[in-house]
Amino acid sequence: MVRLKSIDNFRGIAVIAMLWMHLSEWWLSGVSKSFIFVPLFVTQYGFWVSYQFISGISRYLFYRTGGLREESSEIINNQKIKREFVVRGVFLLVIALLYNSVVAISTSRPSEIWSWFFLFALAISLIMITPLLNTSKKTRFYLGVVFLVLNYIILSFVQNFKGQANLFGFFYHLLYYPIGLHPILSSFAVFLFGTVVGDVIYEIYYKEVKKNRLALLKKRLILPSIVIGGILVAFIFLANSFLFLNLPTFYGIISTIGISLILFSVLILLEEYEIFKTKKNYKFMFYFSYYSLTIYIAHNLLYFLFFERLNALESLFYIVIVIVLIGLFLKLIYPKVGAYLSIKKMISYFSYRVVIKIEETKVLDEIE
């Protein structure tokens, strides 16, 4: 089973961008708060929904490759993998609701329990994608467009009812609260776009001979992604300049899709030309990818380290130091604990075991 370094590199970059944004927001002092503009601009326009995009790619590749695991030669059928998607989504949903509950308690706002933090959106996306896994690339692409358009049509009707105790206020909270995070309709749309890219990668890496790979990648993935991504980024630049659309999150999400297409294509190209030759170059990003969900939850402890105490230069210096130390720490513990500290891997393991248990129960019931 081919493991693309580009997926881990992309996910690792997205996690580091998240750390940069959050630590800057937490640590910058009052007089230096204006410098939050730089990480805010980079993350909002470059990485807002990038994790949903790369998750769509990796999850779809997992589905199409039969769920092969390094520790087992067993080929799992598609029905089992679909069940695993649902179980994985349920596990992640429980973790997401626990995370939201902690936020609700710490802020004394019960409404935060239903907040579209990243974990919550990813869990729902995993469940929603299950019945669509057998559909064609075109179907999933068009559905992604439909979800994205529907997101802003509904938002235009309900955004003025934010916080109101009526039906429209309820739908706003259900679908968009808070608007600055990862509302499900747009998040799932980007997840669907990721599955389309994953489908293209599967066709090239798993169905074509290796000698044709680079030419096919350029034709089917790299050039189309760079062109489409460039058009989306140029459109957002022009639209933002003239401000002719007053829709929250629109500019950031469309721009992130464009940047994600370009960045991932460049990483694939660099990998194929073997620019990332050494394990050292690969491993640093690999650790941030492998422990991504663990980092997402655990990094909140850094909130208190330099809370609103640093100027811009101090903040940048300490953020770099912290990110490097996190990478070194993960490198140190990886040979010793491996998947045991990776929430992502533990969810995968327990989901697999639950599905196997369900299959064994079904077989026993049939025998009886």
C-alpha positions in Angstrom: 0.0 0.0 0.0 1.5 3.3 -1.1 1.8 5.9 1.6 2.0 9.4 0.2 4.3 11.7 2.1 2.4 14.6 0.6 -0.7 13.8 2.7 1.3 13.8 5.9 3.2 16.9 4.9 0.1 18.8 4.0 -1.7 17.8 7.3 1.4 18.7 9.3 1.6 22.1 7.7 -2.2 22.7 8.5 -1.6 21.7 12.1 1.4 24.1 12.5 -0.7 26.9 10.9 -3.4 26.2 13.5 -0.8 26.4 16.3 0.6 29.6 15.0 -2.9 31.2 14.9 -4.1 30.0 18.3 -0.9 30.8 20.1 -0.7 34.2 18.6 -4.3 34.9 19.6 -3.6 33.8 23.2 -0.2 35.2 23.9 -0.1 38.6 22.2 -0.5 41.4 24.8 -3.1 44.1 24.4 -0.8 46.6 22.8 0.4 44.0 20.3 -3.0 42.5 19.4 -3.0 44.2 16.1 -0.2 41.8 14.9 -2.7 39.0 15.1 -3.6 40.2 11.5 -0.7 38.2 9.9 -1.5 34.7 11.3 -5.2 35.4 11.0 -4.9 36.4 7.4 -2.7 33.3 6.6 -5.0 30.8 8.3 -8.3 32.4 7.3 -7.4 32.6 3.6 -5.0 29.6 3.4 -5.8 26.9 5.9 -9.3 27.5 7.3 -10.8 24.2 6.0 -7.6 22.6 4.8 -7.8 19.8 7.3 -11.2 18.9 6.0 -9.8 18.8 2.5 -6.9 16.5 3.4 -9.1 14.3 5.5 -11.4 13.8 2.5 -8.4 12.7 0.5 -7.0 10.3 3.1 -10.3 8.8 4.1 -11.3 8.1 0.5 -7.9 6.5 -0.2 -8.5 4.3 2.9 -11.9 3.3 1.5 -10.6 2.5 -2.0 -7.5 0.6 -1.0 -9.6 -1.9 0.9 -8.6 -0.8 4.3 -5.3 -2.6 4.2 -3.3 -2.3 7.3 0.4 -2.9 7.8 -0.2 -5.4 10.6 -2.7 -7.5 8.6 -2.9 -9.1 5.2 -6.6 -9.2 5.5 -8.6 -7.5 2.8 -11.7 -5.9 4.2 -14.7 -5.6 2.0 -16.4 -2.3 1.3 -19.4 -3.0 3.6 -17.1 -3.4 6.5 -15.2 -0.3 5.7 -18.4 1.7 5.5 -19.4 0.4 9.0 -15.9 1.5 10.1 -16.5 5.0 8.8 -19.7 5.2 10.8 -18.2 3.8 14.0 -15.1 6.1 13.6 -17.5 9.0 13.2 -19.4 8.1 16.3 -16.2 7.7 18.4 -15.0 11.1 17.1 -18.4 12.6 17.8 -18.3 11.5 21.4 -14.8 13.1 21.8 -16.0 16.3 20.0 -19.1 16.6 22.3 -16.8 16.1 25.4 -14.5 18.8 24.1 -17.4 21.1 23.5 -18.8 20.4 26.9 -15.4 21.4 28.5 -15.6 24.7 26.5 -19.2 25.2 27.6 -18.3 24.7 31.3 -15.1 26.8 31.1 -17.0 29.7 29.5 -20.3 29.3 31.4 -22.1 29.2 28.1 -24.2 26.0 27.7 -24.8 26.8 24.0 -21.2 26.0 23.3 -22.0 22.3 23.6 -23.4 22.5 20.0 -20.5 24.4 18.5 -19.0 23.6 15.1 -15.4 23.2 16.3 -13.2 21.2 14.0 -13.7 17.8 15.7 -17.5 18.1 15.6 -17.5 19.0 11.9 -15.1 16.2 11.0 -17.1 13.6 13.0 -20.4 14.5 11.2 -18.6 14.6 7.8 -17.3 11.0 8.3 -20.8 9.8 9.0 -22.4 11.8 6.1 -19.8 10.6 3.6 -20.6 6.9 4.2 -23.6 6.5 1.8 -21.7 8.5 -0.9 -18.5 6.4 -1.0 -19.6 4.4 -4.0 -20.7 7.4 -6.1 -18.6 8.8 -9.0 -16.2 11.6 -8.8 -18.6 13.9 -10.7 -21.4 13.1 -8.3 -19.4 14.0 -5.3 -18.0 17.1 -6.9 -21.5 18.3 -7.8 -22.8 17.5 -4.4 -19.9 19.5 -2.9 -20.9 22.5 -5.0 -24.5 22.0 -4.0 -23.6 21.9 -0.3 -21.4 25.0 -0.6 -24.1 27.0 -2.5 -26.8 25.8 -0.1 -24.6 26.8 2.8 -24.7 30.4 1.7 -28.3 30.5 0.5 -29.5 29.3 4.0 -27.0 31.6 5.7 -28.3 34.6 3.9 -31.8 33.9 5.3 -30.9 33.0 8.9 -27.8 35.1 9.7 -29.9 38.1 11.0 -31.6 35.8 13.5 -28.5 34.9 15.4 -29.2 34.5 19.1 -33.0 34.8 18.7 -35.4 32.3 20.3 -37.3 31.4 17.2 -37.2 28.9 14.4 -34.7 30.8 12.3 -32.5 31.4 15.3 -32.6 27.7 16.0 -31.5 26.8 12.5 -28.7 29.4 12.7 -27.4 27.8 15.8 -27.9 24.3 14.5 -26.0 24.9 11.2 -23.7 27.8 11.8 -22.9 28.5 15.4 -20.4 30.0 15.7 -19.9 31.2 12.1 -16.2 31.8 12.5 -15.5 28.1 13.1 -16.4 25.1 10.8 -20.2 25.0 10.0 -21.1 21.6 8.7 -22.5 22.4 5.2 -19.3 24.2 4.0 -17.0 21.8 5.9 -18.7 18.7 4.3 -18.5 20.4 0.9 -14.7 20.7 1.2 -14.5 17.1 2.6 -16.3 16.0 -0.6 -13.9 17.9 -2.8 -11.1 16.1 -0.9 -12.6 12.7 -1.8 -12.6 13.7 -5.5 -8.9 14.5 -5.3 -8.4 11.2 -3.4 -10.3 9.3 -6.2 -7.9 10.8 -8.8 -4.9 9.8 -6.7 -6.2 6.3 -6.4 -6.7 5.9 -10.1 -3.1 7.1 -10.8 -1.2 5.4 -7.9 -3.1 2.1 -7.6 -4.4 1.4 -11.1 -1.7 2.8 -13.5 1.8 1.5 -14.0 4.5 3.5 -12.2 6.3 4.7 -15.3 3.2 6.6 -16.4 2.6 8.1 -13.0 4.2 11.5 -13.3 2.7 12.3 -16.7 -0.8 11.3 -15.5 -0.3 13.3 -12.3 0.5 16.4 -14.3 -2.4 15.9 -16.7 -5.1 14.8 -14.2 -4.2 16.3 -10.9 -1.3 18.9 -10.8 -2.1 21.1 -13.7 -5.9 21.1 -13.2 -5.5 21.8 -9.5 -3.1 24.6 -10.0 -5.3 26.2 -12.7 -8.5 25.8 -10.7 -6.8 26.9 -7.4 -5.3 29.9 -9.1 -8.7 30.9 -10.6 -10.3 30.6 -7.1 -7.6 32.6 -5.4 -7.7 35.3 -8.1 -11.5 35.5 -7.9 -11.4 35.9 -4.1 -8.8 38.7 -4.4 -11.0 40.6 -6.9 -14.2 39.9 -4.9 -12.6 40.9 -1.7 -11.2 44.1 -3.3 -14.7 45.2 -4.4 -16.6 43.6 -1.5 -19.5 42.7 -3.7 -20.5 39.7 -1.5 -21.4 40.2 2.1 -21.4 36.6 3.2 -19.4 35.6 6.3 -16.7 33.0 5.7 -17.2 33.0 1.9 -13.9 34.5 1.0 -11.9 32.4 3.4 -13.4 29.1 2.4 -13.2 29.6 -1.3 -9.6 30.9 -0.9 -8.7 27.9 1.3 -10.0 25.5 -1.4 -7.8 27.2 -4.0 -4.7 27.3 -1.8 -5.2 23.7 -0.7 -5.4 22.5 -4.3 -2.2 24.4 -5.2 -0.3 23.4 -2.1 -1.2 19.7 -2.3 -0.3 19.6 -6.0 3.1 21.2 -5.4 3.8 18.8 -2.6 2.9 15.8 -4.9 5.2 17.2 -7.6 8.1 17.7 -5.1 7.6 14.1 -3.9 7.5 12.7 -7.3 10.8 14.5 -8.2 12.2 13.2 -4.9 12.9 16.6 -3.4 11.9 15.1 0.0 14.4 12.3 -0.1 15.5 11.9 3.5 13.4 10.5 6.3 14.5 13.5 8.4 12.7 16.0 6.1 9.6 13.8 6.0 9.4 12.8 9.7 9.1 16.2 11.2 5.8 16.9 9.4 4.8 13.2 9.8 4.7 13.6 13.6 2.4 16.6 13.4 0.2 14.6 11.1 0.3 11.3 13.0 -0.6 13.1 16.3 -2.8 15.8 14.8 -6.0 15.2 16.8 -3.9 14.8 20.0 -2.2 18.1 19.3 -5.5 19.8 18.6 -6.9 18.9 22.0 -3.7 19.1 24.0 -2.4 22.4 22.7 -5.2 24.2 24.6 -3.0 23.8 27.7 -0.6 26.3 26.2 -3.3 28.9 26.6 -2.0 29.7 30.0 1.7 29.7 29.3 2.2 33.3 28.2 -1.4 34.5 28.2 -1.5 38.1 26.8 2.1 38.7 28.0 4.2 38.9 24.8 4.8 41.5 22.1 4.9 40.6 18.4 8.6 39.6 18.2 8.5 37.7 21.5 5.4 35.9 20.5 6.9 34.8 17.1 10.1 33.6 18.8 8.4 31.5 21.5 5.9 30.1 19.0 8.7 28.8 16.8 10.4 27.4 19.9 7.2 25.7 21.1 6.5 24.2 17.6 10.1 22.8 17.4 9.9 21.4 20.9 6.6 19.7 20.1 8.1 18.2 17.1 11.1 16.9 19.0 8.9 15.6 21.8 6.8 13.7 19.4 9.9 12.3 17.7 11.2 11.2 21.1 8.0 9.4 22.2 7.0 7.9 18.8 9.3 4.8 19.1 8.2 4.2 22.7 4.4 4.8 22.6 3.6 4.9 18.9 -0.2 4.9 18.4 -1.1 5.0 22.1 -0.9 8.8 22.2 -2.4 9.3 18.8 -6.2 9.9 19.1 -6.5 9.4 15.4 -4.9 6.0 15.5 -6.7 4.8 18.6 -10.0 5.7 17.1 -9.0 3.8 14.0 -8.0 0.8 16.1 -11.1 0.7 18.2 -13.4 1.3 15.2 -11.8 -1.7 13.5 -12.2 -3.9 16.5 -15.9 -2.9 16.9 -16.6 -3.7 13.3 -14.8 -7.0 13.5 -16.9 -7.8 16.6 -20.1 -6.9 14.8 -19.1 -9.2 11.9 -18.3 -12.1 14.3 -21.7 -11.6 16.0 -23.5 -11.7 12.7 -21.7 -14.9 11.7 -22.6 -16.6 15.0 -26.2 -15.5 14.6 -26.3 -17.0 11.1 -24.9 -20.3 12.3 -27.4 -20.5 15.0 
